[in-house]
């Protein structure tokens, strides 16, 4: 099966980008360490239906399990913002995404930072990509 034309949806955490990510925009070819995700982990953040569409998360903090980076071409980028709150009855005061508060903002570039939006916090990006099988001569993917 040739999956070169297949699109993938990749979650990129805000903090990963802020820490050591490289800016990217549609049309860029990036080389990322992709980890499979459990859609359940993203359901409160983006809603169950959208979470089920997430194929991978981008990770560059040592949890790669010896995998090689994957080269993908960025097709589109959407900022994800949501409200965070302490779960009802929780004693640990840890804040979690509040289901149903997601705000999606299509953007032309990702740099790890987002314009402040009222009542919600920036959480990360949903990035639609296409697998890249052969890079043109002299082209290099950027990223990690």
C-alpha positions in Angstrom: 0.0 0.0 0.0 1.4 3.4 -0.9 0.5 5.8 1.9 2.6 8.7 0.5 -0.5 10.8 -0.2 -2.2 9.9 3.2 -2.6 12.7 5.7 -1.8 12.4 9.3 -3.0 14.5 12.2 -0.3 15.2 14.8 -0.7 16.8 18.2 2.2 19.2 19.1 2.2 20.4 22.7 2.6 24.1 23.4 5.4 23.4 25.9 7.3 21.2 23.6 7.4 24.0 21.0 8.3 26.6 23.6 11.1 24.5 25.1 13.0 23.4 22.0 10.7 23.2 19.0 11.4 24.9 15.6 8.9 27.1 14.0 7.0 25.6 11.1 4.3 26.6 8.6 2.2 25.0 5.8 4.5 23.7 3.0 7.5 23.1 5.4 8.9 19.6 5.5 9.7 18.7 9.1 11.4 15.7 10.7 9.6 14.7 13.9 9.7 11.9 16.4 6.1 10.6 16.3 4.6 8.6 19.0 1.2 6.8 18.7 -1.5 8.3 20.9 -4.5 7.1 22.9 -7.3 9.3 21.6 -8.8 9.1 25.1 -5.9 11.3 26.3 -7.1 14.1 24.1 -10.9 13.7 24.4 -11.3 16.4 27.1 -9.0 18.7 25.2 -10.4 18.6 21.7 -13.6 16.5 22.0 -13.9 12.8 21.4 -14.6 13.0 17.7 -11.6 15.2 16.9 -9.4 13.2 19.4 -10.1 10.0 17.4 -8.6 11.7 14.3 -5.2 12.3 16.1 -2.7 9.8 14.7 0.5 10.7 16.6 2.0 13.3 19.0 5.3 15.0 18.3 7.9 14.2 21.1 11.4 15.4 21.4 12.2 14.7 25.1 13.6 11.2 25.1 10.5 9.0 24.8 11.3 7.9 21.3 11.9 4.2 22.0 14.8 4.2 19.5 12.6 5.2 16.6 13.9 7.3 13.7 12.3 10.7 13.0 9.6 10.8 10.4 9.6 13.4 7.6 6.2 15.0 6.9 5.0 18.0 5.0 2.9 20.4 7.0 -0.5 20.9 5.3 -2.4 23.0 7.9 -2.1 24.2 11.5 -4.8 24.8 14.1 -4.1 26.3 17.5 -6.1 24.6 20.3 -7.2 26.7 23.3 -9.3 25.5 26.2 -10.3 26.3 29.7 -8.5 24.4 32.5 -10.0 23.7 35.9 -9.8 21.4 38.9 -11.9 18.3 38.5 -15.0 18.3 40.8 -14.2 16.6 44.1 -10.5 16.5 43.4 -8.2 17.0 46.3 -4.9 17.5 44.4 -5.8 20.9 42.8 -4.3 19.8 39.5 -6.0 21.6 36.6 -7.3 19.6 33.7 -8.9 20.6 30.3 -12.6 21.4 30.8 -14.6 19.4 28.2 -16.6 21.6 25.8 -14.4 24.7 26.2 -12.2 24.1 23.1 -11.5 27.0 20.8 -9.8 26.2 17.5 -7.9 28.8 15.5 -6.4 28.1 12.1 -3.0 29.8 11.8 -0.3 30.3 9.1 2.6 29.4 11.4 3.5 27.6 14.7 6.1 29.1 17.0 4.9 27.8 20.3 3.1 31.0 21.3 -0.4 32.1 20.6 -2.4 35.3 20.9 -4.2 35.4 24.3 -7.9 34.5 24.0 -10.5 35.4 26.6 -11.3 32.6 29.1 -9.1 29.9 27.6 -5.4 29.0 27.6 -3.3 27.9 24.6 -2.7 24.1 24.8 -1.0 23.2 21.5 -1.5 22.5 17.8 -3.4 20.0 15.7 -1.2 19.7 12.6 -2.4 18.1 9.4 0.6 16.6 7.5 1.4 14.4 4.5 4.0 11.7 4.6 7.1 12.5 2.6 8.9 9.6 1.1 11.5 11.2 -1.1 12.9 14.6 -0.4 14.1 16.5 -3.5 17.8 16.7 -4.1 19.4 19.2 -1.8 16.2 19.6 0.4 16.5 18.9 4.1 13.8 18.5 6.7 14.0 20.7 9.7 12.9 20.0 13.3 13.6 17.1 15.5 
